[in-house]
Each structure stands twice: as structure tokens, then as C-alpha cells.
Amino acid sequence: MEGKANLESSIEQLQNVEKQMRLAGDVAGTKKAVTDILQLCFEAKDWKMLNDQIILLSKKRGQLKQAVTAMVQQAMQYIDETPDLDTRIELIKTLNTVSAGKIYVEIERARLIKKLAKIKEEQGLIAEAADLMQEVAVETFGAMAKTEKIAFILEQVRLCLDRQDYVRAQILSRKISPRVFDADTSKEKKKPKEGDNVVEEAPADIPSLLALKRIYYELMIRYYSHNNDYLEICRCYKAIYEIPSVKEDPAQWIPVLRKICWYLVLSPHDPMQSSLLNSTLEDKHLSEIPKFKVLLKQLVTMEVIQWTSLWNTYNEEFDTEKNLLGGSLGDKAAEDLKQRIIEHNILVVSKYYSRITVKRLAELLCLSIQETEKHLSDMVVSKALVAKIDRPMGIICFQVAKDSNDILNSWSMNLEKLLDLVEKSCHQIHKETMVHKAALKV
């Protein structure tokens, strides 16, 4: 009781000093007075008094911004010193209340919310943690360091993915431009000019820009895996593969390059997939995993691939992915792999044949006639291929149907070529005749 009385009398004396300094507009004196009051409460381990004093001092008439900032920053150092979780949450909530709506302590408020969200997550309340984090729009904070902003947004994305809110995860991820990770960090920072916003240094626990790049793409892989968007997953792995620390360590780049190859094979055939496929084949590192080099070459070569022999060759490699980066490819991926091989084979056949019987195509694809028709129809619908099936005759035609104008144009072109050829032939005959006549006269 005596200790509490002494504490209250000491605080009362400091409050009088704080009032005099505040009314006089003395910034340094006011800051010193408020921080001393908080220090007394902390040393006495009177957490209730500390919370009360923070709210009381922040509500004083004409309280200086600098004093509130100093008070919030001072109290944030005490969070880790709290004796139990309830006290910690209470202190964070008090500081949140004080800093709400004040631009000059927006960074401190963001850090407090991040701490509170982490506590909620540890308690298993992921939805609450995600809702807390979404309240803060750090992209508008001019004074916050770039790496801290990115780390905060990535945490928001991760919590949305954890609660399976994929729509909001995509919206939040778009706040980060992938080009920001390609910025040259080696360049010296320019000294801020007078009047510019001073950017604070990021805390020590914030990862570097390249580490954040990897986290960003790993989260995007999680997002695209939900939709089985294989080409985008492949591009994410490609971006991870380009990180210098990954490219220098074979233990890191081999699993990533394996994933790039798998997802390239799983991606539907289109110009982007074709471009990535050719650039990956030119990679020197691919010779370190020869099986995958052979797999990609098979896709580039215009030859029919036998599904059974391919699956027997790569079945073990497919199962091995469970223990590597990114985890198992799953049963859906195995089905899609077969689908891609069938699509590849149909495209190969369409290059070599203008017309083919359904029965023969089914034999080449090792499928039944019904399955062959289904796969062919799907490709025609997705506009990957032009084909027509004459069911009564059992014939597939891969030629594009020409209209009458195209046919007439091609005929006129052929006639022009023929007339040019006749004219050149006549000219050559005339030339030879003149040469022989000249020789006879001599």
C-alpha cells in the first residue's frame, strides 16, 4: 500500500510538470515527463496503472503529437516484458486505441496490429487475425520502409490463404508489383531533401528484398494451386529459380528446376508455354537432370508419345516430388499429365495428316473411339485445333474449310504463277535461238 501511495504521488508530481511543459509548448520537456510516468509504472509492474496513464495522457487538452509518439514508442518496448498473455493483449489494445486515427503513429499502429494478429493466430483464431490485418492499408504509409510494407502485405495474403479466402488473397497480392523485387539494392540511398518524408528503417526481423521475393512467389504458388493454373505456377517457380542465392546452390535449384519441368509438361499448349519450354531446354543446368531434359525434348519433337512407356519411366520421379519443395503433385496432376500427352499426340497427327479415320487415330493414341472423339472435341472447342468429324464415314478432316473467295484467290494466284513460268520459258527459248543463229553466221 505504501509503495502504491508513493507511485501515485510520484506520478502526480510528474503530471504537474507535464502540464506546465505542455502549456508552455516545450516539446522536449513534455516528452520527458510522459516517458518518465510510463517508466515509473513499468518499474512498479503496475500494468493497470500503465494502461490508465497512457489513455489519460493522450487525452490531455492540446497534447503534443511528439509526446504521444514518444509515449506509444516507449510503451511498445514493454509489450515483451508483460507477465502473461492477457496483460500483453490489454496493453496492445490500449496502444491501438490511443494510436487509432493518428497519422503520426500509423507505423506503430501497424506493428501493434501485426503483434495482436500473431497472438490470435497462435490461439487458432485465423479468421480474426486475418480481419485485424486487413484493417491496415500499409501501401499508403509514406514513412514506412519498402521491405516492411511488402512483408506486411505478404502476411495479409498468407492469412487469407490460410482461411481459404482466395478472392481477397488475390486482391491483396496485386498491391505488390513483381518489378519491385528487381530493384537494385546495392545503389546508395539518396539523402532526403528538406521537406521530403523521412522513411524509417525497417526493423531487424524484416527479411531482405530477395527473401521477400521468394516468400511472395511461394504464396502465389499456393494461390494458383487452388485453381490448378499450371502455367502460372511454372512462372512462379521460374522466378524463384532466378534468385541468385537459389541459382548458386544445387541443393536448392535442382528441386525448383524439376518443378518447372513438371508444370511445363502439365500446362496446356499455347504460345507462352511453348516459349517457356524452349527457354528451359536451353538452360545448361538441365543436363544435371537428364531424365527431365529427355521429357521436355519429347514434347518439342513432333512425334507421337506412348503414354504407357512414358508413365513407367517417370512414375518414380512423380512420386519423389512428395519429399521435395512444393510437395506432392497429386492425383489430379497425374490425370492432367495424361491429358497433355494425348493433346500433344493429336497435334502431331494433325501436322502429318489432312484426313484420317477415327479408328486409326484411336490406335495411334491407344484410346477407345469414344475417348478419342471426346478429346478431339475438347480441343476443337478450346480452339487449340481445327478439325471436323464425319461420323457416318468415320473420317476426321484436319483441313480448314475454305470459302469460295479463298478458293478463287488461290486459283488466280496459281494462274499468275503459271503465266510467269510460261513467259520465262519463252524468253529462255528465244535467247537460246538467237545465240545459235549468231554462232551459225560466224
C-alpha positions as CSV (number, residue, x, y, z in Angstrom):
1,M,0.0,0.0,0.0
2,E,2.9,2.3,0.9
3,G,4.5,1.5,-2.5
4,K,1.3,2.3,-4.3
5,A,0.9,5.6,-2.5
6,N,4.5,6.6,-3.3
7,L,3.9,5.6,-7.0
8,E,0.7,7.7,-7.2
9,S,2.4,10.7,-5.5
10,S,5.4,10.5,-7.9
11,I,3.1,10.3,-10.9
12,E,1.1,13.3,-9.6
13,Q,4.2,15.4,-9.4
14,L,5.3,14.4,-12.9
15,Q,1.8,15.1,-14.2
16,N,2.1,18.7,-12.9
17,V,5.5,19.0,-14.6
18,E,3.9,17.6,-17.8
19,K,1.1,20.1,-17.7
20,Q,3.4,23.1,-17.3
21,M,5.6,21.9,-20.2
22,R,2.6,21.1,-22.4
23,L,1.0,24.6,-21.8
24,A,4.4,26.2,-22.4
25,G,4.8,24.2,-25.7
26,D,8.1,22.7,-24.6
27,V,8.3,19.5,-26.8
28,A,11.4,18.0,-25.1
29,G,10.1,18.6,-21.6
30,T,6.7,17.1,-22.3
31,K,8.2,14.0,-23.9
32,K,10.5,13.6,-20.9
33,A,7.6,13.9,-18.5
34,V,5.3,11.4,-20.2
35,T,8.0,8.8,-20.7
36,D,9.1,9.1,-17.1
37,I,5.5,8.5,-15.9
38,L,5.3,5.3,-18.0
39,Q,8.8,4.2,-16.8
40,L,7.6,4.6,-13.2
41,C,4.5,2.4,-13.8
42,F,6.7,-0.2,-15.6
43,E,9.3,-0.4,-12.8
44,A,6.5,-0.8,-10.3
45,K,5.0,-3.6,-12.6
46,D,1.6,-1.9,-12.2
47,W,0.2,-2.7,-15.6
48,K,-3.3,-1.4,-14.9
49,M,-1.9,1.9,-13.9
50,L,0.3,1.9,-17.1
51,N,-2.8,1.5,-19.3
52,D,-4.7,4.1,-17.5
53,Q,-1.9,6.7,-17.7
54,I,-1.4,6.0,-21.5
55,I,-5.1,6.8,-22.1
56,L,-5.2,9.7,-19.7
57,L,-2.0,11.4,-21.0
58,S,-3.1,11.0,-24.7
59,K,-6.5,12.7,-23.9
60,K,-5.0,15.8,-22.3
61,R,-6.1,19.1,-23.9
62,G,-3.7,20.3,-26.6
63,Q,-1.4,17.2,-26.1
64,L,1.6,17.4,-28.4
65,K,2.0,15.0,-31.3
66,Q,5.6,14.3,-30.4
67,A,4.6,13.4,-26.8
68,V,2.0,10.9,-28.0
69,T,4.5,9.4,-30.4
70,A,7.2,9.1,-27.7
71,M,4.7,7.6,-25.3
72,V,3.5,4.9,-27.8
73,Q,7.1,4.0,-28.8
74,Q,8.1,3.8,-25.1
75,A,5.1,1.5,-24.2
76,M,5.8,-0.8,-27.2
77,Q,9.1,-1.7,-25.6
78,Y,7.2,-3.1,-22.6
79,I,5.0,-5.5,-24.6
80,D,7.5,-8.3,-24.5
81,E,8.1,-7.7,-20.7
82,T,4.4,-8.4,-19.8
83,P,3.9,-11.2,-17.2
84,D,1.1,-13.0,-19.0
85,L,-0.8,-13.1,-22.3
86,D,-3.9,-11.3,-21.0
87,T,-1.8,-8.3,-19.8
88,R,0.0,-8.3,-23.2
89,I,-3.3,-8.2,-25.2
90,E,-4.6,-5.5,-22.9
91,L,-1.6,-3.3,-23.4
92,I,-1.6,-3.7,-27.2
93,K,-5.4,-2.9,-27.3
94,T,-4.7,0.3,-25.2
95,L,-2.0,1.4,-27.5
96,N,-4.2,0.6,-30.5
97,T,-7.0,2.8,-29.0
98,V,-4.5,5.7,-28.5
99,S,-3.0,5.5,-32.0
100,A,-6.3,5.0,-33.9
101,G,-6.8,7.7,-36.5
102,K,-3.5,9.4,-35.8
103,I,-1.3,9.6,-39.0
104,Y,1.9,10.4,-37.0
105,V,1.8,7.0,-35.2
106,E,0.4,4.9,-38.2
107,I,3.5,2.8,-38.5
108,E,3.4,2.0,-34.7
109,R,-0.3,1.1,-35.1
110,A,0.5,-1.3,-38.0
111,R,3.2,-3.0,-35.9
112,L,0.8,-3.4,-32.9
113,I,-1.9,-4.9,-35.1
114,K,0.7,-7.3,-36.5
115,K,1.6,-8.4,-33.0
116,L,-2.0,-8.8,-32.0
117,A,-2.8,-10.8,-35.2
118,K,0.1,-13.1,-34.4
119,I,-1.3,-13.8,-30.9
120,K,-4.7,-14.5,-32.4
121,E,-3.2,-16.9,-34.9
122,E,-1.3,-18.8,-32.2
123,Q,-4.7,-19.2,-30.4
124,G,-6.1,-20.7,-33.6
125,L,-8.3,-17.7,-34.4
126,I,-7.1,-17.4,-38.1
127,A,-10.2,-15.6,-39.3
128,E,-9.9,-12.9,-36.5
129,A,-6.2,-12.5,-37.3
130,A,-6.9,-12.0,-41.0
131,D,-9.7,-9.5,-40.3
132,L,-7.4,-7.5,-38.0
133,M,-4.6,-7.4,-40.6
134,Q,-7.0,-6.3,-43.4
135,E,-7.9,-3.1,-41.5
136,V,-4.5,-1.6,-42.2
137,A,-3.6,-0.3,-45.7
138,V,0.2,0.0,-45.3
139,E,0.6,0.8,-49.1
140,T,-0.5,4.4,-48.2
141,F,2.2,4.8,-45.4
142,G,4.8,7.1,-46.9
143,A,7.3,6.8,-43.9
144,M,7.3,3.0,-43.8
145,A,10.3,1.2,-45.3
146,K,9.6,-0.6,-48.5
147,T,10.6,-4.1,-47.2
148,E,8.4,-3.7,-44.1
149,K,5.4,-2.7,-46.4
150,I,5.9,-5.8,-48.6
151,A,6.4,-8.1,-45.5
152,F,3.1,-6.7,-44.0
153,I,1.1,-7.2,-47.2
154,L,2.6,-10.8,-47.6
155,E,1.4,-11.5,-44.1
156,Q,-2.1,-10.3,-45.1
157,V,-2.0,-12.6,-48.2
158,R,-0.8,-15.6,-46.1
159,L,-3.6,-15.3,-43.5
160,C,-6.2,-15.0,-46.3
161,L,-4.8,-18.2,-47.9
162,D,-4.9,-19.9,-44.5
163,R,-8.6,-19.1,-44.1
164,Q,-9.1,-20.1,-47.8
165,D,-10.3,-16.6,-48.8
166,Y,-8.7,-16.8,-52.3
167,V,-10.5,-13.8,-53.8
168,R,-9.2,-11.4,-51.1
169,A,-5.8,-13.0,-51.3
170,Q,-5.6,-12.2,-55.0
171,I,-6.7,-8.6,-54.4
172,L,-4.1,-8.1,-51.7
173,S,-1.3,-9.7,-53.8
174,R,-1.9,-7.2,-56.6
175,K,-0.8,-4.4,-54.2
176,I,2.8,-5.8,-54.8
177,S,4.3,-5.4,-58.2
178,P,6.8,-8.2,-59.1
179,R,9.1,-5.5,-60.5
180,V,9.7,-4.2,-57.0
181,F,11.9,-7.2,-56.3
182,D,14.2,-6.4,-59.3
183,A,15.2,-3.1,-57.7
184,D,19.0,-2.6,-57.3
185,T,19.6,-2.6,-53.6
186,S,23.3,-2.0,-54.0
187,K,22.8,1.6,-55.0
188,E,23.4,4.2,-52.3
189,K,20.3,5.7,-50.8
190,K,19.9,9.4,-51.6
191,K,19.8,11.8,-48.7
192,P,16.3,13.1,-48.2
193,K,15.8,16.7,-49.3
194,E,14.3,19.3,-47.0
195,G,10.5,18.8,-46.9
196,D,10.6,15.1,-48.1
197,N,9.1,12.4,-45.9
198,V,11.8,10.7,-43.9
199,V,11.5,6.9,-44.4
200,E,12.1,4.9,-41.3
201,E,14.5,2.0,-41.2
202,A,12.8,-1.5,-41.3
203,P,13.0,-3.5,-38.0
204,A,15.7,-6.1,-37.7
205,D,13.2,-9.0,-38.0
206,I,12.0,-8.0,-41.5
207,P,13.6,-10.2,-44.2
208,S,15.7,-8.8,-47.1
209,L,14.1,-8.0,-50.5
210,L,15.3,-11.2,-52.1
211,A,14.0,-13.3,-49.2
212,L,10.6,-11.5,-49.6
213,K,10.6,-12.3,-53.3
214,R,10.8,-16.0,-52.5
215,I,8.0,-15.7,-49.9
216,Y,5.9,-13.8,-52.4
217,Y,6.2,-16.4,-55.1
218,E,5.7,-19.3,-52.7
219,L,2.4,-17.7,-51.6
220,M,1.4,-17.2,-55.3
221,I,2.1,-20.9,-55.9
222,R,-0.3,-21.7,-53.1
223,Y,-2.9,-19.4,-54.7
224,Y,-2.5,-20.7,-58.3
225,S,-2.5,-24.4,-57.0
226,H,-6.1,-23.8,-55.8
227,N,-7.2,-23.2,-59.4
228,N,-4.7,-25.7,-60.9
229,D,-3.2,-22.9,-63.1
230,Y,-0.1,-24.9,-64.1
231,L,1.4,-22.3,-66.3
232,E,1.3,-19.5,-63.7
233,I,2.7,-22.0,-61.1
234,C,5.6,-22.7,-63.5
235,R,6.3,-19.0,-63.9
236,C,6.4,-18.6,-60.1
237,Y,8.9,-21.4,-59.8
238,K,10.9,-19.8,-62.7
239,A,11.1,-16.5,-60.7
240,I,12.3,-18.4,-57.6
241,Y,14.9,-20.2,-59.8
242,E,16.3,-16.8,-61.0
243,I,17.1,-15.7,-57.4
244,P,20.9,-15.6,-57.1
245,S,21.1,-17.5,-53.8
246,V,19.0,-20.3,-55.3
247,K,20.8,-20.5,-58.6
248,E,24.2,-20.8,-56.8
249,D,23.2,-23.8,-54.7
250,P,22.5,-27.1,-56.5
251,A,20.6,-28.4,-53.4
252,Q,18.1,-25.5,-53.9
253,W,17.9,-25.2,-57.7
254,I,17.5,-28.9,-58.6
255,P,14.1,-29.3,-56.9
256,V,12.9,-26.0,-58.3
257,L,14.0,-26.9,-61.9
258,R,12.3,-30.3,-61.5
259,K,9.1,-28.5,-60.6
260,I,9.5,-26.1,-63.6
261,C,9.7,-29.1,-65.9
262,W,6.7,-30.9,-64.4
263,Y,4.5,-27.8,-64.6
264,L,5.6,-27.0,-68.1
265,V,4.5,-30.5,-69.2
266,L,1.2,-30.1,-67.3
267,S,0.5,-26.7,-68.8
268,P,-1.9,-26.6,-71.8
269,H,-0.3,-25.9,-75.2
270,D,-0.1,-22.2,-76.0
271,P,2.5,-19.6,-77.2
272,M,3.6,-18.7,-73.6
273,Q,4.0,-22.4,-72.7
274,S,6.0,-23.0,-75.9
275,S,8.3,-20.1,-75.2
276,L,9.0,-21.2,-71.6
277,L,9.6,-24.8,-72.9
278,N,12.2,-23.7,-75.4
279,S,14.0,-21.3,-72.9
280,T,14.1,-24.1,-70.3
281,L,15.6,-26.6,-72.8
282,E,18.4,-24.1,-73.5
283,D,19.3,-24.0,-69.7
284,K,22.7,-25.5,-69.1
285,H,21.6,-26.8,-65.7
286,L,19.0,-29.1,-67.3
287,S,21.8,-31.5,-68.2
288,E,22.2,-32.2,-64.4
289,I,18.7,-33.9,-64.5
290,P,18.9,-35.8,-67.9
291,K,15.5,-37.5,-67.4
292,F,13.7,-34.2,-67.5
293,K,15.7,-33.0,-70.5
294,V,14.5,-36.1,-72.4
295,L,10.9,-35.4,-71.2
296,L,10.9,-31.8,-72.5
297,K,12.6,-32.9,-75.8
298,Q,9.8,-35.4,-76.3
299,L,7.3,-32.5,-76.1
300,V,9.2,-30.4,-78.6
301,T,9.7,-33.2,-81.1
302,M,6.8,-33.8,-83.4
303,E,6.4,-37.5,-82.7
304,V,3.7,-39.5,-81.0
305,I,4.5,-40.2,-77.4
306,Q,3.5,-43.6,-76.0
307,W,1.7,-42.9,-72.7
308,T,2.3,-46.3,-71.0
309,S,6.1,-46.3,-71.6
310,L,6.3,-42.6,-70.5
311,W,4.4,-43.2,-67.3
312,N,6.5,-46.3,-66.5
313,T,9.7,-44.2,-67.0
314,Y,8.6,-41.2,-64.9
315,N,6.3,-42.8,-62.3
316,E,9.0,-42.9,-59.6
317,E,10.1,-39.3,-60.4
318,F,6.5,-38.2,-60.0
319,D,6.2,-39.9,-56.5
320,T,9.6,-38.4,-55.5
321,E,8.2,-34.9,-55.6
322,K,6.3,-35.6,-52.4
323,N,9.5,-35.1,-50.5
324,L,10.8,-32.1,-52.4
325,L,10.0,-28.4,-52.5
326,G,6.3,-27.6,-53.0
327,G,5.1,-31.1,-52.1
328,S,3.2,-33.8,-54.0
329,L,1.8,-33.1,-57.4
330,G,-1.3,-35.2,-56.6
331,D,-3.7,-37.5,-58.4
332,K,-5.3,-34.6,-60.4
333,A,-1.8,-33.8,-61.8
334,A,-1.4,-37.4,-63.0
335,E,-4.7,-37.2,-64.8
336,D,-3.8,-33.9,-66.4
337,L,-0.4,-35.3,-67.4
338,K,-2.1,-38.0,-69.4
339,Q,-4.5,-35.4,-70.9
340,R,-1.5,-33.2,-72.1
341,I,0.2,-36.2,-73.7
342,I,-3.0,-37.1,-75.6
343,E,-3.3,-33.4,-76.7
344,H,0.3,-33.4,-77.9
345,N,-0.3,-36.6,-79.9
346,I,-3.4,-35.2,-81.5
347,L,-1.5,-32.1,-82.6
348,V,1.3,-34.3,-84.0
349,V,-1.2,-36.3,-86.0
350,S,-2.9,-33.1,-87.3
351,K,0.5,-31.9,-88.6
352,Y,1.1,-35.1,-90.6
353,Y,-2.4,-36.0,-91.8
354,S,-5.0,-33.8,-93.5
355,R,-7.6,-36.7,-93.3
356,I,-7.5,-39.8,-91.1
357,T,-10.0,-42.4,-89.9
358,V,-11.3,-42.3,-86.3
359,K,-10.2,-45.9,-85.9
360,R,-6.6,-45.3,-86.9
361,L,-6.4,-42.2,-84.7
362,A,-7.7,-44.2,-81.7
363,E,-5.0,-46.8,-82.4
364,L,-2.3,-44.1,-82.5
365,L,-3.5,-42.6,-79.2
366,C,-4.0,-46.0,-77.5
367,L,-7.6,-45.0,-76.7
368,S,-11.2,-46.2,-77.5
369,I,-13.1,-44.4,-80.3
370,Q,-15.4,-42.7,-77.8
371,E,-12.4,-41.3,-75.8
372,T,-10.7,-40.2,-79.0
373,E,-13.8,-38.3,-80.1
374,K,-14.1,-36.7,-76.7
375,H,-10.5,-35.4,-76.5
376,L,-10.6,-34.2,-80.1
377,S,-13.9,-32.4,-79.5
378,D,-12.5,-30.7,-76.3
379,M,-9.5,-29.4,-78.3
380,V,-11.7,-28.1,-81.1
381,V,-13.9,-26.3,-78.5
382,S,-10.9,-24.7,-76.8
383,K,-9.6,-23.6,-80.3
384,A,-6.3,-25.5,-79.9
385,L,-7.1,-27.3,-83.2
386,V,-9.3,-27.1,-86.3
387,A,-11.0,-30.5,-87.2
388,K,-14.3,-32.0,-88.4
389,I,-15.5,-35.5,-87.7
390,D,-17.6,-37.3,-90.4
391,R,-19.2,-39.9,-88.2
392,P,-21.1,-41.9,-90.8
393,M,-17.8,-42.3,-92.8
394,G,-15.7,-42.4,-89.7
395,I,-13.2,-39.8,-91.1
396,I,-11.6,-36.8,-89.3
397,C,-10.6,-33.9,-91.5
398,F,-7.9,-31.5,-90.1
399,Q,-8.1,-29.1,-93.1
400,V,-9.6,-25.6,-92.6
401,A,-12.8,-25.2,-94.7
402,K,-12.2,-22.5,-97.3
403,D,-14.9,-20.2,-98.6
404,S,-15.4,-19.6,-102.3
405,N,-13.4,-16.3,-102.3
406,D,-10.3,-18.0,-100.9
407,I,-10.6,-20.8,-103.5
408,L,-10.9,-18.3,-106.3
409,N,-8.0,-16.3,-105.0
410,S,-5.8,-19.4,-104.8
411,W,-6.7,-20.3,-108.4
412,S,-5.9,-16.8,-109.6
413,M,-2.5,-16.9,-107.8
414,N,-1.8,-20.3,-109.4
415,L,-2.7,-18.9,-112.9
416,E,-0.4,-15.9,-112.4
417,K,2.5,-18.2,-111.4
418,L,1.8,-20.4,-114.4
419,L,1.8,-17.5,-116.8
420,D,5.0,-16.1,-115.3
421,L,6.6,-19.5,-115.8
422,V,5.5,-19.7,-119.4
423,E,6.8,-16.2,-120.1
424,K,10.2,-17.0,-118.6
425,S,10.4,-20.3,-120.6
426,C,9.6,-18.4,-123.9
427,H,12.2,-15.8,-123.1
428,Q,14.8,-18.5,-122.4
429,I,13.9,-20.3,-125.7
430,H,14.1,-17.1,-127.7
431,K,17.5,-16.3,-126.1
432,E,18.9,-19.7,-127.0
433,T,17.7,-19.4,-130.6
434,M,19.4,-16.0,-131.0
435,V,22.7,-17.4,-129.6
436,H,22.7,-20.4,-132.0
437,K,21.8,-18.2,-135.1
438,A,24.7,-15.9,-134.3
439,A,27.1,-18.9,-134.0
440,L,26.0,-20.3,-137.4
441,K,26.6,-16.9,-139.1
442,V,30.1,-16.8,-137.8
